[in-house]
Amino acid sequence: MSELNLVLLGPPGSGKGTQGDRLREDLELPYYATGDILREAVREQTELGREAKAYMDRGDLVPDEVIIGVIAERIAGHEAEDGFILDGFPRTVGQAEALEARMDELSKRLTAALLIDVSDDEVVRRLGGRRTCPNGHVFHVEFDPPQTEGVCDVCGAELQIRDDDKPDVIKHRLAQYREKTEPLVAWYDERGLLERVDGSKEPDVVAEDIRALLATLRMEEEA
Ligand code: AMP
C-alpha cells in the first residue's frame, strides 16, 4: 500500500480537528495540527511560542517562515514514513508551495487536500460555544456539553474560552481564512488534488463521507 499523505482544509471550526482525530485512529498515521503545535509552544514558552503568541491572540496568521520549518521537519521524520495528516497547514499559497517543494525533495506525493466546507454563520455558532480545558479536551455548550457546567469531564480542570474564540477574534480569523487560505481551494483543484466534503453534517456522517472518499481514492490508485 502506498503512503497516504493528507491535508485537511477548511475554515476554523469546520471540524478539521474532530475529523483529524478520527482519521489518526482509523489510519494510524501521525497527525500534525499546527494550531495545537503552536499552542503547546506558547504554553511551554519556547522560542516558537514567543514568536507566535501575539499573532495568535489577534487571530492573525503567524508568518510563513515561522511555521514552514516546523512542518518541513515533521514530515521528513521516520514516523511519517507511511504517511501523515496535516491540519491547519498549509494556510497560505506560500505555505502550500513550500510544502510541495519539501515533498518533492523527499520524493513524497500528496494524496489529497480534503476541504471540509461550512458557512460563516455555522463557524460563528460552533466556535462561540467551544470550551476547552488546559489539557486540550474540547467541549461545546450546545453540541457536546460537559456533565458539569464549566468542568472538564476527562480531567476535572476548569473549562475556558480560547482567547481566539472570542467573537471579534472569530470574525477576524474567518476574514483571514477567506482572504489567505481559501485561494488554496483553487490551487489544489488545479493540481487535481482537491476533494470536498460537506462539513455542515453531523460529525459521524462527515467521518463516513471521508472514509468513503478515501476508499475511492485508494481504489483509483490501485486500478
Ligand atoms: P487553529 O487551532 O488551527 O485554528 O490555529 C490557531 C492559530 O494558530 C491561528 O489563528 C494562527 O494564528 C496560528 N496558526 C495555526 N496554523 C497556522 C499556519 N499554518 N500558518 C499561520 N498561522 C497558523
Boltz pocket constraint, residues with backbone or C-beta under 6 A from the ligand:
constraints:
  - pocket:
      binder: B
      contacts: [[A, 12], [A, 34], [A, 35], [A, 36], [A, 38], [A, 52], [A, 55], [A, 56], [A, 57], [A, 59], [A, 60], [A, 61], [A, 62], [A, 63], [A, 67], [A, 87], [A, 88], [A, 89], [A, 90], [A, 91], [A, 95], [A, 164], [A, 173]]
      max_distance: 6.0
